Amino acid sequence: MAFEERLSAITTPHKLPYFNATYSLSILLTPAERRRPWILYCTPGLLAAQVARVASITLILASILLWVLPELLNPGISFLAKVVAVAFLSKAVLTPL
């Protein structure tokens, strides 16, 4: 039953206002999640996805930045190609997370 409630929250027929967060949260969250919001962090896979996201940003993208950084003083076509490659790589890794 909790999965069905989450699924209905993903495709809600309500138009959610931008500046009324309490109304939006009352529609999106179940009564149990409103009473105890920390149970949202017990969602399976959430911790693994957050750890993978942080690891990819800090380890992979930071090391790629060190590869691109020396060319900032003398940018050329290869610099642009590297920046575009890093942008596509980061989007490919971070979007599913």
N, C-alpha and C positions, 0 to 999 in steps of 0.2 A: 504494500500500500504506500509506503514512503517513496518508492521509486516512481509510482504513478503520479504522486503529488509533485515530485521534482520535474517529471516530464511535462506536466501541465504548466509548470512555472516557466519553462523554457519557451513555450509558445502560448503565452497568455493572450486572451482576446481583449484585455483592458489596455487602454492607452495610458501609459505611465507618465505622470508629470515630471518635469526636470527638477523643480524646486520644492517638491513635497515628498521628501524621502520617507517619512513615516507612513504615508499612504501607500507608496510603492512597496515598501518592505512588508506591510500588512498583506498585500496581495501576493507577493512573491514567496514569502516564508510561511511555513506551516505554523500552527499554534505552538507546537513543541519547539520549533526552532526560534520562535519569538520569545518563548519563556527562557530557553537556554541556548543562546546563540553560539556558544563554544562547541556545540555538537556538530556544527558545520565542518569543523576541522577533522572530524572523525570520518569524513567521506573517504572511501577507499581510493587510493592513488593520489590524493591531494598532496600529501607530504612528499611522495616520490616525485611528483611533477614539479613541486617547488624546489626541491633539492637539485633536480636536473636542470632547471632554469637558472638557478644561481650558479651552479657549477659551469654551465656553458657560458654564462656571461663572464664570470671571473677568471676561469681557466683558459677556455678556448679563445674567446674574443679578446681578452687582454693580451694573450700571446700573439695573436694576429695583429693587434695594434702595434706591438713592438716591431713587427715585421714591416708595417707600413710607415711607421713614424719617421725613420731616417730620411725618407724621400720628401718630407714636408719642406725641407730647405731647398730642394731642387725638384719641384714637381714636373712631371712629364706625362706622356700618354700611359706609360706603365703604371704610374701612380694612380691615374684615373681608373685603369683596369683593375688594379688591386682594391681600390675603394669600392667599386661596383661589385667585385667578387665577394668582398667581406659583407657588403650589405645584403646580397642575395643569400649568402651562407647563413647570416644571422637570422634572416626572415625564415629560411627553410627550417632552422633548428627551433626557433622560439615560437613560431606560429602554432604548431600543434600543442605546445605546452600551455 
